[in-house]
Amino acid sequence: MSEHSQTVGAPQAQRIAFEAALKAISAVGRHPTLFLSLPSLYLLLVYPPIWKDVDALGQLIWQAGWGNILHYPPLYCFTGRIPFWLGDAILALLNGQPLPGLNLFAEQRPNWLGIELLIIAQHAGLITALTLLVRTAARSALGRGAITISFIAASSLYAQQQCAGSEAPSVSAIILLTVAGFWVYRRSSSYLRWIVFALALLAAFGTRHINYLFVLWLPLVIAVHLIWSMRQRRQILTSDLAKLGIAVACGGLALLADTLVVRVMIAQAGEQYRTDLGFVLTDRVTAFLYKLSDAERAALVEKLVAAERDPIVQVAIRAESKLGSSHEELADTIKAALRQVGIPQNAIQAQSDIAVFDGALAYLRTLHPKLIDLILSDFLHGYVREDNSKLSLNRFLANRTAARMRQEDPQPWQPLDQLHSIDDQSTASILVNRASTDPYLMLWGPIPIVVIVLANLGLTVWLVRRGQGDIAWLAQALQITSALLYFANCICDYFNDRYTLPLLVCAVATFALQIGALLDGGKLVSSKQWLV
């Protein structure tokens, strides 16, 4: 073969390979639901249902009370029990027995089928949410295929669904919120779409308290758009002002509805409504005080006690400096002080929780340099050291923790006798080892979240230069909101891998919105343009 033919043949081979890749991606985009289902099918076939340590025990097993109404948002805690009843009902029908009663507020004792149905339902929720986002973010088969592949590559989103716990529906709720926000921002906004957006906010609030900050996303998008228009001396449309007002109203109504539901439920449970954030804040306070010397800690405690007038809060401040991470001992100390001042027995629990919150808040208000340094350090840690594989493995590590807790104190775990992934630490450790070597779950290896964020910034610049700045800003505002959410998490609590999950979810959703807009532009499908 002549040198000339080899020179001509190489670009042609590259073009053929590129066109084949485009066709393959487009084929994926024509059937997104099918391909989005494959990771779920793989996990369901290869791994058993796993359990999010004591958190999921409180959410899905314990009877209705303080834990699953105030501490954990109640939406998942009680709707997540419906599959348990379905499992009981199906087995009862197969055995010719009467159907069991549906009592979501009692202690649950799920059979193996009910647990399986819960995990399947979680996967189905994610697949539905991802499919909606794929079809919303892109019109072309190529765009939809690229988004589908990016979602499939984010294996930690699927790993969450294999584990019983509120992080699973939180992922799906954030994706659904992204879809609803896109609808009302880019398209003619009917009342029905705004209702869907408000319901998506409620779904996010009902899985994790910190998701309240997503109420800022759409108003932030619209407000900055209006400010930019004014700077450019463009006419401000009445429809844009109305859209901002409706977005704020939807957020306010969703917050109000969530609060009312919680208040009604806790009243029905015979307990008083109060904040439950105090014990979370004590974990951050403990991590902060650990950074101080004994002399610095003692001086700070005395300074805070001297500035506080409430004697019970003074007790809380002193107790938190010694017992902050021991929640039960901390609560007992404060309850004893409340009894001494004559607080009625039925009000002690609520007053104790309030005092814990006020005491922890006193430490955070100091804005101590070491406290600020710790918060910023944890914030950066989440971006530069957290990745997809760690978030996938975190679910299996939590399951191993559940197995250890069950071995140490079997009685609370008796309702889960048919969940064999936590039978013993050996079984749970085998699952951890298997997951840690699973090529799919460990996808992306050590590539940190900050790399995705930077890639999204690059796409934003590209879109702005192409005159698609509106969709770029909508996507980036989602990423900014997730950063604010994570920063709030760093203020309230010490670092935990799972707290970075919204960062990854929003980064992937941001990528989906932007790559869909980019590929739908119609200028990126020609192989000749790519090869020039």
N, C-alpha and C positions, 0 to 999 in steps of 0.2 A: 504494500500500500504506500502511495506517495506521501510526502510530507504535507502536500497541499490538501489531500483528502482527509488526512488525520486532523488537520487544523479546522477543516470545515465540519468534520464529523463530531468533534467534541462539543461545540455549542449546540448542535442539533440534538445530541444525546441528552445534554442538560435540559434543553427545551422540552423534549419528550418526557423526561423524568418529572420536570416541574408541572407539566400539564397533567400528567398522571396523578401527581399529588393533589392538584387542584380538584380533579374529578373525584378522588377518594374523599377529600374533605367535604365536597358538595354532596356526595352520597350520604355521608354522615348527617349533614344538615337537612336532608330531605326526610330523615326518620329520627329526629332528635330523641324522642321518648324511648325508642328501642335502645339506642346506644347509651343514654343516660341511665338506663335500668341495669346495664351489664355489671357495673361495680357492685351494686346492691345484690344482684343475684350471686356474684362471686362471694361476697362476705357472708350471705345467708347460707351458702352451701359449705363454705370452708370453716366458718367460726360459729360457735354457739352463742346464744344471747349472753351478754356480759352486763355487769351492774356497777353503777356509780356509787360505790362505798355507802356510807351512812346517809348521804344526802338523798339518794333515791329511795332509801328506806323510809325517811321522813316524808318524802313527796308522795310515794305510791302505796305505801303499806299502812302507816299509822292512821288511826282514826282522826277525823277532822278536829283540828285544834290550832293552837298557837303556831306550831311548826309549819304546817302546810297551808296556812292562811296568811300569816304575817311574815314569817321568816322566808318561806318560799312563796312565789306568786301562785295563787290557787288554780289558775286555768289548767296547766299541765297536771298538777297534782291530782285533779279529780277527773278530767277527761281522759287522762292516761290510764284510768282504772276500767274504762269501758271494755277494752280488749280482754281484761281478766274475766269480766262477766260473760263475754261472748265465748271465751274458752270453756267456762263452766257450763254454759247453755248448750254448746255443741256436744260436749261429752255426755251431758245429761240426756240429750235426745238420742244419741247413739246407744246409750245403755238403757233406754226406755224409762228414764226417771223424769219426774216433774221438773219444769224449768225453775232455776234458782231465782230468788228475788234480787232486784237491782238496788244495792245500797252502797253508793259511792263514798259515803261519809263514815262508814264503819271500817274497822281494821280489815285489810285484805289478806286473803290466803290463795294466791293465784296458782293454778295448775300449770304444767309445762306448756300446754297449748295456749293458755292466756298470755304467758310471757312471750311465746313465739309470735303471737298475733300483735302484741305491743311493738315488738321490734319490726315486724313487717309493716305495720301502720306508720312507724317513724320513717322507714325507707320510702314508702309510698308518698308520704308528705313531702320529702325532699325532692323526689323525682317530679312530682307535680309542680312544685315551686320552680325548679330549674327549667322544666319544659316551658312554663309560662314566661320566664325571663328570656330564654332563647328565642322564643317566637315574638317577644316584644322588642328585644334589642336589635334584631336584624330581620330584614325581609328576604334577602337573597339566601340561596342554599349554601353558598360559600361562607357567608357571614355566620349563619346558624351552625354550620359545621365547625368553624373555628371556635365559636363559643362553647359548643358541646364538648369538644376535645379539651378545652381549657378547664371546664368543670370536671370532667372525668379525671383529669390530672390532679385535681385538688382532692386527693384521696381522704384527707382528714375530715372533709365534709361528710363523706360516707361512713367513716369510722365512728363518728358521733352517733349515727343512727343505729349502730349495732349494740349500743350501750343504753340501758334504761337510765334516764336522767334528763333534766331539763335542758341541757346543752343541745340535745338532739332537735327538739322542736324549735329552739331558739334560732338555729341555723336556718331552718325552713321559713320561720317568721321573718327574718331579716331579708331573705330573698324575696318573699312575697311583698314585703314593704317596698323593696326596690322596684318591683313590677308596678305596684299601685302608684308609687310616686312618679314613675315614668309616664304612666297613663295620664295623670292629671296635669302634668307639667307640659308635655309635648303635644297632647291631643286636645280637641275640644272637650272641655271638662263638664260632663253631665253630673247631675246629682248622684246618680248611681255610682259613678267612678269615685266621687268624693266619699261616699259611704263605704265603698270597698277600701279606700285609703285609711279611713278612720278605723275600720275593723282590722286592717293589717297592723296598725299601731297597737290596737288592743291585744292582738295576738303576740306581738313582740313584748309588750308590757307583762303579759301573762306567763312568760317563760323565765324572764330574768328582770329583777328590779332595775338594774343598771341600764336596761334598754329604754328607760324613760327618756334618755337624752336623744333618742332618735326623733323625738318631737321637734328638735331644732333643725333637722335636715332640710325639709322642703321650704320652711320660712326663710332659712339662710340662703337657699338657692334663689328664691324670688326676690328677696330684699337686695342682695348684691347685684342681681340683674337690673333692678330699678335704679340703684345708686349709679351703676355704670352707665345706664341710659341717660341719667341726668348729667353726668360728667361729660358725656358726648353730645349734650344738648339735643337729645332726641325727645320726641313727644312721648309722655308717659300715658299709656292706654288705661282707660278705666277698667278694662278686663284684667289687666295685670294687677292693679290695686285690689280688685275684687278677689283675685286668685290668692294674693297674700293674706287677705282677711279670712278667706275660707280655710286656708292652710293652718293659720293660727287657731281658728275656731275648732277645726277638726282635732288638732292636738289637745286643746283645752278640754273638749268634750270627751276624748278618749281617756285623758288623765282623770277627769271627774267620774266617768263611768267605772274605771278601774278601782278608784278609791271607794265609791259607793258599794260596789260588789264586795270588796274586802270588809268594809264596815258591817254590812248586813250579815256576811258569813261569820265573822268573829262574834257578833252579837248572838247569832243562832247557836254558836258553840258555847255560849255562856261566859265569854271572856271579854275584857276591855280592849278597845282599839288603842294601840300605841306604836311608836316606832320600834323597829327591831334592829336598827342599824348599829346600836351601841356596841354589841358584842363583836361585830365585824370591825368597827373602829378600834376596839381594844387590841386586835391583832396587829394593826398598823402601829399603834402606840407602843406595844411591846417591842416590835422590831426597831422602832426609833429609840426607845430607852436603852436597848441593848448596846447602841452605839455610844452611849454616854458613860463616863466614869462614874463610880459610886458617889463621889463628891458632887459632880454635876447633876446627877439624878436627884440626890437629896435636896440640893439647892432649888432645883426646878419645882419639885413637889411642894416644898414649903412656900415658894413664891405663888404657886397656883392656889394653894389652900388659903393663903392670906388674902387673896383677891376674891375668894368665893364666900358668899354669905350663907348659902344653904348648907346646914351641917351634914345632910345626907350626901350631897354632892362632894363635900369635903372628904367624907368617908370613901366615896367612890374614887376620888383622885388618889388618895393614899393606897387604896386596895389595888387599883389598876397598875400602880408602879411595881407591885409585888406579885399580883395574881392575874395580870391581864390575859395571859394565854390559857389560864385555868378557869374557864367560864363558870363552871359549877361552883367552885370555891369562891369566886368573885361574887356571884349572885347570892350565895349563902351569907357572905359577910355583910352585904348591903341589906339583905332582908332582916338580918339580926338587928342592924341599926334602926331599921324602920319599925320593928316591933317595940324597940325600947322607947321610941317617941310616940307610941300609941296608934300607929296606922292600922286600920281594920284589916283583918286577915284577907278578905276578898279583894283588897286593893293593893296588897303588898307586891304581887308579881308585876303589875303594871308600873307601880312607882319605882320598883327596882330597875326595870328596863329603862325607864326615863332617866334615872340617876346615872346608870352606866353610860348612857348616851351623852348626857351633859358632862360627865367627868372626862370621857374620851375627847369630846369637843374642846374642852379646856386645853388639853395638850396640843391639839391640832392648831388652835388659834394662836399659839406662840410663834408660829412660822420660824421655828428654830432652824438655824443654818443646816444642822445635821439632818433634820427632818426633811427640809427641802432637797438636800443632796440625795437622800435615800429615795424620795419620790421620783426625782429626775433619773436616778440611776436605774430604778425598776422600769421606768417608762422607756428608756433607751434599750434596756435589756430585751424588752418584748419585741423590738424591731430588729435588733442586730443579732440576737442569739436564738430567737424562736423561729421554727420552720414547720412545714407541713408534716414531716415525719414525726417530729416530737409531739405534735397535736394528735396525730393518729395513735401513737404509742401511749399517750396519756390515758386514754380510755381503758387500755388493758392494765396499766399500772393501778388505776382506780379500782378495777375489778380485783386485782391482787390484794389491795388494801381491804376490800370487802371480805375476802376470804380470811385474812388475818383477824379482822374484827370478829368474824363469826367464830373462829377458833378460840379467841380469847373470851368471848361472852356469847355463847350459842343461843341463849333464850330469846333476845330480840329478833334473831334471824330465823326462828322456827317457821314463820309463814313462807319462807323461801326454800323449803326443803326440796322442792322440785327444780330448783335452779342449780344445775350441776357444775357450772363454771366456777362457783365459789364453794364447792364441797370441802376443799382443803387448799392450803397454800401451794402444794405441789402441783395440783391441777391448774391453778391460776398462774403459777410461774411458767408452766409449759406454754400457756397461751401467750404470755409476755414474750417468751423466747421465740415463739413462732411468728408473732407480729413483728418483732424487731428484725427478723430476717426476711420478711415478706417484701418482695420487690415492689409490689403495688403500694402497700401502706407506707413504705419508706421512700416513695417517689419524691423527687427533688433533693433528696439527701440533705446536705447541710446548707442549702440555699435559704437565707433568712428572708423574713417578710419584707425587709427594707428594699430588697432587690425588686420585688413585685411593685412596691410603691414607686420606685424610681422608674421602672418600665412604664407604669401608668402616667407618670409625669411626662415621659417622652411622647407617649401617645397623645397626651393633652396638647403639647406644643404642636404636634403634627396636625391635629384636628383644628386648632386655632388658625394655623396657617392656611388650611383648606376652607376656612369660613364656616366651621362647625363648632364654634366656641360655646354655643348654648348647651349642646350635649356633653361637651368636655367639662363644663362647669358643673352640670348636674352630677356627673360621675365623680368629679374631684370633691364636691361638697359631701358626698357620701363617705369618701375616704377621710375627709377632715372630721366629719361627725364621729366616725369610729375612733379617730385619734383622741377627740375630746372625751369620748366614752371611756377609753382605756386610761386616759390621764386621771379621770375621776375615780376609776377603779384603783389606780396607784395611790391616790390620796387616801382612799378608804381602807385599803387592805394591802397585805404584803404580796410579793410576786408569786404567781402560780401560772403554770403553763396554760391552763384552760382559760384564764382571763384574757389571753391574746386572741382567742378564737374569733371574736367580732372583727378584729383587725384583718385576719386572713379572709374571712367571709366577704367583708366589704371591699377588700383589695381585689378579690376575684370578681365580684359583681361590678366593680369599677372597670376592670379590664374588659368584661363582657359588654358593657354599655359602649365603651369606646371602640373596641375592635369591630363591633357590629356596625357602628356608624361609619367607621373607616372603610370597611369592605363593601358596605352598601353604596359607597360613593360611585362605584362603577368604574374606577380608574385603576383598580389593583388586580383585575382578573386576567390581564393580558400577560402571558409569559414573556413576550418580547420586551415589554416595559421593565419587567423584573431583571432580565438578563443584560439589558443595555448598561 
